Amino acid sequence: MKIEVCDFYECTSILQWSGYNKVEGLQVWADFIDGVVSLMKKKPYEGQQSLAKSLELLERDKLSVEYDYLYPLARLYHAYSLFCLHRYEPSFNDYQEYERFTENVLGKEVDDHRIRYNKLLC
């Protein structure tokens, strides 16, 4: 997928071409990408709804291959969507969950000034 280089529009066209609704396991990717593209289009409510669906699917199937890769990204973008909707407490909690997951489960240190800034504003 083109997610590593943040090419979400290309991901959207690939998913539409593949008929993601007919392939098991691609719905979580489609919801995630729809959510991010909605945020890029300045539609935070639609983005939050799609990202929430993606997180729900991911949390239901924690043993899936994409869980460790997609869960922190979905949590991070979901936090940003809540931040855009002025829902600061849930946004702060999502940022905290992102940091906890990244540090404890993936073993990576989170040192991103954008996350610190948004958490401070929350």
C-alpha positions in Angstrom: 0.0 0.0 0.0 1.0 3.6 -0.5 0.4 4.5 3.2 4.1 4.5 4.1 4.5 7.5 1.8 1.2 9.1 2.7 -0.3 8.6 -0.7 -3.8 8.2 0.5 -5.5 9.2 -2.8 -3.7 6.5 -4.6 -4.8 4.0 -1.9 -8.4 5.1 -2.5 -8.2 4.3 -6.2 -6.5 1.0 -5.6 -9.1 0.0 -3.1 -11.9 1.0 -5.4 -10.3 -0.9 -8.3 -9.9 -4.0 -6.1 -13.6 -4.0 -5.0 -12.6 -3.9 -1.4 -16.1 -4.7 -0.2 -15.8 -8.2 -1.8 -12.4 -9.0 -0.3 -12.3 -10.0 3.3 -10.0 -7.9 5.5 -9.9 -4.8 3.3 -12.8 -3.0 4.9 -10.6 -1.9 7.8 -8.2 -0.4 5.3 -11.0 1.3 3.3 -12.4 2.9 6.5 -9.0 4.1 7.6 -8.2 5.6 4.2 -11.6 7.2 3.8 -11.1 8.8 7.2 -7.7 10.2 6.4 -8.9 11.5 3.0 -11.9 13.2 4.7 -9.5 14.9 7.1 -7.4 16.1 4.2 -10.6 17.5 2.6 -11.4 19.4 5.9 -14.3 17.2 6.8 -13.4 16.2 10.3 -16.8 14.7 11.2 -16.8 12.3 8.3 -13.1 11.5 9.0 -13.9 10.8 12.7 -16.7 8.5 11.8 -14.7 6.4 9.3 -11.7 6.2 11.6 -13.9 5.1 14.5 -15.2 2.3 12.3 -11.7 1.3 11.4 -10.6 1.3 15.1 -13.7 -0.8 16.0 -12.8 -3.4 13.4 -9.1 -3.4 14.5 -10.0 -3.8 18.2 -12.3 -6.7 17.3 -9.5 -8.6 15.6 -6.3 -7.8 17.5 -4.5 -10.8 16.1 -4.7 -9.7 12.5 -1.5 -9.0 10.6 -2.3 -5.3 10.1 -3.1 -4.6 13.7 0.4 -3.6 14.9 0.9 -1.4 11.8 -2.6 0.2 11.3 -3.8 0.5 14.9 -1.4 3.3 16.0 -2.0 5.2 12.7 -5.7 5.0 13.0 -5.5 6.0 16.7 -3.3 9.0 15.8 -5.6 10.3 13.0 -8.7 9.6 15.1 -7.1 11.8 17.9 -6.5 14.6 15.3 -10.1 14.3 14.0 -11.4 14.7 17.5 -9.1 17.7 18.1 -10.5 19.3 14.9 -14.0 18.8 16.3 -13.0 20.6 19.6 -13.5 17.3 21.5 -10.3 17.8 23.5 -10.6 15.3 26.3 -11.2 12.3 24.0 -8.5 13.6 21.7 -6.1 13.7 24.6 -7.0 10.2 25.6 -6.4 9.0 22.0 -3.0 10.6 21.9 -2.2 9.0 25.3 -3.3 5.6 23.9 -1.2 6.1 20.8 1.9 6.8 22.9 1.2 3.9 25.2 0.7 1.5 22.3 3.8 2.7 20.4 6.1 2.6 23.4 4.8 -0.5 25.2 3.7 -2.8 22.4 5.9 -1.7 19.5 8.9 -0.7 21.6 9.4 2.6 19.8 9.9 6.0 21.5 7.4 8.7 20.6 9.2 12.0 20.0 6.9 14.0 17.7 6.6 17.7 18.3 3.2 17.8 16.6 1.7 15.3 19.1 3.2 17.1 22.1 1.8 20.4 20.8 -1.7 19.0 20.2 -1.7 17.3 23.6 -0.7 20.6 25.2 -3.6 22.4 23.5 -6.0 19.7 24.6 
